[in-house]
């Protein structure tokens, strides 16, 4: 399964060549810089986490590069609301209005609906005993979801099912309680622990989700907790109909899907998204790719007539539903086997990543479209699950600080001007390689205007590269925003 990757060999050769060209005499202030690296200023450390700078930089970058707005909002599987994306945890009137204007209601089968909110979907089903709701969207999506339900039925909301704990799936329930509904709220037994994570790690979650920290839940009272939990499977009977809740870790440890046997409907939560799903997100906690694959095969074995995903359009062709579920499972299994084989053969993580080749028959599948993450990102997620924090590179066990490494590279290059000039040349052919040197320039001296401008130049190329998927673009954009914010403050 492992083959020599020509591009990877060329890249390694390029890195060696560049490193050789950079080996020149260190500058006279090497001692001063070494002292700086050993005792980094708290101001510099804080600089890279300044939310105000990032916010200012984002706004300025959008003004200066209007195309960024559209290119950053691709790959979510539905219509997009900037307000909803930026304020998922908050109930805001302007966000509710924007979400309402972009929401559509689809009756996929008798008394069965999919609500397509911007970014995410929710589903609901009318029964003789009331309405069963599967997911409630983000906070400002909840009121709109309830309006959609009331547009077709006055029946009370009997049950809410959380497919998992993510903000775009389980935070709109407050609108139902506020409106006087009194539903049973059902989730997997691992969901309360996931809710606790939102309370305990507010700062880091806000940063990685690009959300205002003050809008994240602060106390347990800020969340609508499940009133009933289960471990493996749970069949509930509502109005004489069975709803089967089946747990299988995937995006989260608490994720589940819902099977309606009488209606032949499967609500796939985030297992199926209509594109290569969010199984390799570098900003998120562990994904469970093996269990995810098994769940897809189990859904396919049910032979559903309808598939309702929480991202993307509903499906009503049983043959295509089964085919797409199996293709995605096959793709996941390929990644799992590739990664496991590489680890068992003793390859380093970087070798496993560099040697990965996505087979042509997967590249041609529309349901595996690379819009949000790359297949190799899922390899990285598998490596994260089955290995320790060391990557088998000896110097990485107890490395020198990133600041001192970066300052040494600038010195070896003959100073900032030489490094910037060479990096701009590299960026014309290989922006990924150039990004390493742009990082070194910035981390060596974040206040240096030349390093700042180089960072914006290189990462703009990476953001506008058509092959860069959404989540990767967002990471690069946030880095650019920080740097642009620094420049505005200087």
Phi, psi and omega in degrees: 000336181268128179230156176291125180263112185302318180298318180296320179295319178297320181294317179297320178296321179295318179299316180297319181295316179297317180300321179296317180296333183276350184282085175233178185299139177290151179287165186291339183267026181300318181297316179299319181292324178298319178295323178298317183293324182286336179227071184297140179297137178297332178295319179293317179300314181293331183304320184282001180230022183278107184294326179295320178296317180297316180297315178297318181295321179301312183297317181293319180297321179294321178295317184283335182226078185304331180296338181300325184301314182285321185289332179279347186255017178272156168089019180259359174081020180180189177296163186235139173236118179298319181296317179295319181296324184271347184221053185293332184269350189256145171265106184233136182298318180295325179290317178302316179298317181293317179297317180302318183291344185243013183259139176235150180245127183238122173272106186273338180198168180307125177059028181225122186230149169244126177260119181260088172286160171304131175083321188217161177248165167220159181231151173212154187223127177274131175235175180292345180255356182138190186260135172254123182252131176249108183073150185234010178072187176283177190302311181282353175277337182303309180301323180290320177301315180297322176298319179297319178298314182291343178286345182235344181205145174261005181296145179294154175280112186276315187216139168245132177246124172270121175286332172189178195274355186298150188301327182280002181239333192230016185248000179269000185293337180302328180296326180289317179294318180298328181277359178095005175288153181226061185280157164284135181247117187246138178206170174289155185295343178277347184296318179304323176295325177291321175299319178300327180297323177296329178282321187277337185234044184302316185297309183290324178294318178301317182295311184285340178261001180056046180241149174296126184301325183293346180268347178288154180301139182255326180228169179298333180290346180276359183238152173261104186277153176295145175266349179212134178232162179215171185258302187249294176224155178212126173257125176245148179246117180235116179061033179083005179245145179266134171241116181263123178257121186238119183273138172201116179305142179206259175297327178224167178289340185259007189291148178214161171238164186238131180241126177251093188297322180292327182264352181059041180244134170244127174264110193272003182051230180257013177294319179241130185232000180085356176211175178302116193283176188281062183259001183221037184285118183291347180263357188246167179286181188306135168259156187241084192290320180296313178294326177300312179300315180298322179296319179299318179292324178294320177296317180299323180294339178287343182053059181292151174275329181228143176236124179245103178273162176267000168219125180105178186277153176291160180233145181224016176255106185303324181292314180294321179303309182296317181298313183294320178297318181290321179300316179296319177298318178299318180296316178298317181296324177299314180297316180299312182294319179300313182294316180297318179298317180297317178296317182292334177275357175087015178288147172292161180299318180296327178290322177296317180293313182294329184274357185290133176233125179277118184301149185299323183292339173278323180299330184271000182272118179302326182287352176249023182304136182270093180240334187248312175223164177269155174304321181293337175294328178288326172302315180298323178294321176295319177299319179301323184288322192252003180231169175277190182281346179277141182256015177075006173266117190306317184292346182273353179291311177226073190283159167294158182298152179299324179297313182292323176299315183295317180295324178294320179296318178299317178297314180298331180284347183097017178111171185297319182300316181295317180295317181297314181299313181293322181293321178297325176294315179299322184297336180296327182250331188215079181300329180296316177292318180299328181298327178299316183284329175296320177299315181299319179299315183290315182291336178289326179200090185295346180268356181283121184299324180295319179293321179296313181294323177297317180300313179297320181298312185288314185285338172296321176299319182289323179294318184274358175294124184297339181274354181279120180285167191303309186295326177292317177302317182297322178296316180292320181297317179298323177294317176299320181298319177300313182293319179294324176297319177302316183295324179293332184273343184280000000 
